Amino acid sequence: MFMRRGTRGTRSTVVAALPLAALATVTACGNEKAPGTVEVGGAPVTGVHWSVDSMTVDGRTTRAPGGAYLEFVSDERVRGDYGCNHFDAEARVTDDSVDLGRSATTMMQCTDKKVRAFEKSLARALADRNTVKAAGDDDRLTLTRANGDTVTLTKGERRDAPLTGTKWQLTTVYSDDVAQSVPKGAQGRAGLVFGKDGHVSARLGCNSARAAAKVADGHITFGPLAGTKMGCFGAAAEVEKTMRNVLEGRASYDVQGDALTLNAPDGTGIGLTATTG
């Protein structure tokens, strides 16, 4: 398995590795430039939040569910949302091609049939080994598969969930960029809520705890965890061990959309997803 990274349906979340090998030859138009990005046809592709607008399969166009997007974080990485599930993949982005590699994806049980159908088609389009050509103008980018199916994307602004006040549910644990699924016995049992009072409340997988949390310069400095001291066994104990490790001392953090990652200095980390309800 590879890489880190309310409901749109019932979420039972694990992370799996998928072979994502789509070679995209890209042509785009536009005048906006962003320093440090890879440009295609004069328009930036990396560092841009591309909202999925629609998909056309067998001549039938379907509008994308809200929240579906692709974001080329760099010329080596892309992440996004199929409509319900998140993915995070290797990528090689140049001025005329995008080559997607191995990915990690959440596996949420999404109850909306239309959303499930759309994201299945989108995942298939991105994972197909056929060459995907692309063309665009202004703020649009269209990916076209060899069979004529297309994915239309629109340049847009990403809306990140607020760190404070959001209920963050643990979806991923990882070490040195290797993602692992949340063990079945621990799913839904771990998460965080950062309060406006400068503290974090944590469900660790077995025990609950609270600690001071000072946010500054892309890092969170945690004070000592204080909470329950129940004996933990099995999957819950493993998750709790990782959670405690990340929540000790100073950790870097990153919020992208409704995804939060926390990284400890030793390379261990956790990925969480914003939930409602």
C-alpha positions in Angstrom: 0.0 0.0 0.0 1.3 3.4 -0.9 1.1 7.0 0.2 -0.8 8.9 2.8 -3.4 11.5 2.4 -21.4 13.8 8.1 -21.3 11.7 5.2 -22.0 11.3 1.5 -23.1 7.8 2.6 -22.3 5.5 5.4 -18.5 5.5 5.8 -16.7 2.4 6.7 -13.2 3.5 5.9 -10.0 1.5 5.1 -7.2 2.4 2.7 -6.2 0.2 -0.2 -3.5 0.4 -2.9 -4.7 0.6 -6.5 -2.7 0.4 -9.7 -3.3 3.9 -11.2 -1.4 4.0 -14.5 -3.0 6.4 -16.9 -0.7 8.3 -19.3 -2.2 11.7 -20.1 -0.9 13.8 -23.0 -2.1 17.3 -22.1 -2.7 20.5 -24.0 -4.3 23.5 -22.2 -4.8 27.2 -22.7 -4.9 30.1 -20.3 -3.0 33.2 -19.2 -2.8 32.7 -15.4 0.6 31.6 -14.2 1.7 30.5 -10.7 5.4 30.3 -9.7 6.8 26.9 -9.2 4.0 25.0 -11.1 4.3 22.9 -14.2 2.6 24.6 -17.1 0.8 23.0 -20.0 0.1 25.2 -23.0 1.0 28.2 -20.9 -1.5 27.4 -18.1 -0.6 25.9 -14.7 -1.6 22.4 -14.0 0.2 21.6 -10.8 -0.8 23.7 -7.8 -4.3 24.0 -9.2 -7.5 22.7 -7.7 -9.4 21.0 -10.6 -13.1 20.4 -9.8 -14.6 17.6 -11.8 -17.5 19.1 -13.7 -18.8 16.2 -15.7 -18.1 12.9 -17.3 -19.2 11.6 -20.7 -19.3 7.8 -21.1 -20.8 6.1 -24.2 -22.1 9.5 -25.3 -24.0 10.1 -22.1 -22.9 13.1 -20.0 -23.3 13.0 -16.2 -22.7 15.9 -13.9 -20.2 15.2 -11.1 -21.3 15.1 -7.5 -20.2 18.0 -5.4 -16.7 17.7 -4.0 -15.2 15.6 -6.8 -11.8 17.0 -7.7 -8.2 16.4 -8.8 -5.3 18.4 -7.5 -1.7 17.9 -8.7 0.1 18.8 -5.5 3.5 18.7 -7.4 4.9 17.1 -10.5 5.2 13.9 -8.5 1.9 13.6 -6.7 -1.8 14.0 -7.3 -4.7 13.6 -4.9 -8.4 14.1 -5.1 -11.9 12.9 -4.5 -13.9 10.6 -6.8 -17.2 11.9 -5.4 -17.2 10.0 -2.1 -13.8 8.4 -1.7 -10.4 10.1 -1.5 -7.3 9.0 -3.4 -3.6 9.9 -3.3 -1.3 8.8 -6.1 2.1 9.0 -7.5 2.3 11.2 -10.6 4.9 12.4 -13.2 3.8 15.7 -14.5 5.6 17.4 -17.4 4.7 20.2 -19.8 2.9 17.7 -22.1 2.0 14.7 -20.1 0.7 13.3 -16.8 1.6 9.8 -15.8 -0.3 8.5 -12.8 1.2 5.7 -10.8 0.3 3.7 -7.7 -2.3 5.2 -5.3 -4.0 4.8 -2.0 -7.7 5.3 -1.7 -10.3 5.2 1.0 -13.1 2.7 0.8 -16.2 4.3 2.1 -19.5 2.6 1.8 -21.4 5.4 0.1 -25.2 4.9 0.1 -26.0 7.2 -2.8 -26.3 5.0 -5.9 -25.6 7.9 -8.3 -22.5 8.9 -6.4 -21.3 5.3 -6.4 -21.8 4.9 -10.1 -20.1 8.2 -11.0 -17.0 7.6 -8.9 -16.7 4.0 -10.2 -16.6 5.5 -13.7 -14.1 8.2 -12.8 -11.8 5.8 -10.9 -11.9 3.5 -14.0 -11.0 6.4 -16.3 -8.0 7.5 -14.2 -6.8 3.9 -13.6 -7.1 2.8 -17.3 -3.8 2.0 -18.9 -4.9 3.6 -22.2 -3.5 7.0 -23.2 -5.7 9.9 -22.1 -5.4 13.0 -24.2 -6.4 16.4 -22.8 -7.2 19.8 -24.2 -8.5 23.0 -22.6 -9.1 26.7 -22.8 -9.1 29.3 -20.1 -10.1 27.6 -16.9 -11.1 24.2 -18.3 -9.3 20.9 -18.8 -10.8 18.0 -20.7 -9.4 14.5 -20.4 -10.3 12.1 -23.3 -9.8 8.4 -23.3 -9.0 6.4 -26.4 -12.6 5.1 -26.5 -14.0 8.7 -26.6 -15.1 9.0 -23.0 -14.2 12.3 -21.4 -13.8 13.9 -18.0 -14.2 17.7 -17.9 -12.5 19.7 -15.1 -12.8 23.3 -14.1 -10.2 25.4 -12.3 -11.7 26.4 -9.0 -11.0 27.3 -5.4 -10.6 24.6 -2.9 -12.5 25.0 0.4 -10.6 23.6 3.3 -12.4 22.4 6.4 -11.5 24.5 9.4 -9.0 22.8 11.7 -10.8 24.0 14.8 -14.3 22.8 15.6 -14.3 20.0 12.9 -14.9 16.4 13.9 -11.9 14.6 12.4 -12.2 10.8 12.0 -9.1 8.6 11.6 -9.0 7.1 8.2 -5.3 6.2 7.7 -2.1 5.4 9.6 1.2 5.4 7.9 4.9 5.3 8.3 7.5 6.8 5.9 4.8 7.3 3.2 3.5 3.8 3.5 -0.3 3.9 4.2 -2.1 1.2 6.1 -5.8 0.6 6.4 -7.4 1.3 9.7 -7.8 -2.2 11.2 -11.4 -3.5 11.1 -11.6 -3.7 14.9 -10.7 0.0 15.2 -12.7 1.7 12.5 -14.7 4.6 13.7 -13.1 4.5 17.1 -10.5 7.2 16.8 -10.6 10.9 16.0 -9.9 14.4 17.0 -11.6 17.7 17.7 -9.6 20.9 18.1 -11.4 23.3 20.4 -11.3 27.1 20.4 -9.9 26.9 23.9 -6.5 25.7 22.6 -7.0 22.1 23.5 -7.6 18.9 21.5 -10.0 16.2 22.5 -9.0 12.8 21.2 -10.5 9.3 20.8 -7.4 7.2 20.6 -8.9 3.9 19.6 -9.6 2.6 23.1 -9.0 5.5 25.5 -10.1 9.1 25.4 -7.8 12.0 26.2 -7.3 15.7 26.1 -4.3 17.9 25.7 -3.2 21.5 25.0 -2.6 22.1 21.3 -0.8 25.2 20.1 -1.1 25.8 16.3 1.6 27.9 14.6 3.6 27.9 11.4 2.2 24.6 9.9 2.8 22.7 13.2 0.9 21.8 16.3 2.6 21.5 19.6 0.8 19.1 21.9 1.0 19.1 25.7 0.8 15.9 27.8 -2.2 13.7 27.1 -4.5 13.3 30.1 -7.4 10.9 30.0 -8.7 7.4 30.7 -6.4 4.5 31.3 -8.2 1.4 30.1 -6.2 -1.6 29.0 -6.3 -1.9 25.2 -5.9 -5.0 23.1 -5.7 -6.0 19.4 -6.4 -3.5 16.6 -7.6 -0.7 19.0 -4.3 -0.9 20.9 -2.2 -0.6 17.7 -4.2 2.4 16.5 -3.9 4.0 20.0 -0.1 3.5 19.9 0.2 5.4 16.7 -2.2 8.1 17.8 -0.3 8.7 21.0 3.0 8.8 19.1 1.8 11.5 16.7 0.1 13.5 19.5 3.3 13.8 21.6 5.3 17.0 21.2 5.4 18.8 17.9 3.8 17.5 14.7 3.4 19.1 11.3 -0.1 19.3 9.9 -1.8 19.9 6.5 -5.5 20.4 5.7 -6.6 19.8 2.1 -10.3 20.0 1.6 -11.9 17.7 4.1 -8.6 15.8 4.7 -6.2 16.4 7.6 -2.8 14.8 8.0 -0.5 15.0 11.0 3.1 13.9 10.8 5.4 13.1 13.7 9.2 13.8 13.4 10.0 10.1 13.3 7.9 9.6 10.1 4.8 8.1 11.5 1.6 9.9 10.9 -2.2 9.8 10.7 -4.8 10.8 8.1 -8.2 12.0 9.1 -11.4 13.0 7.3 -13.9 15.7 8.3 -17.3 14.3 9.3 -20.7 15.7 10.0 -23.2 14.7 12.6 
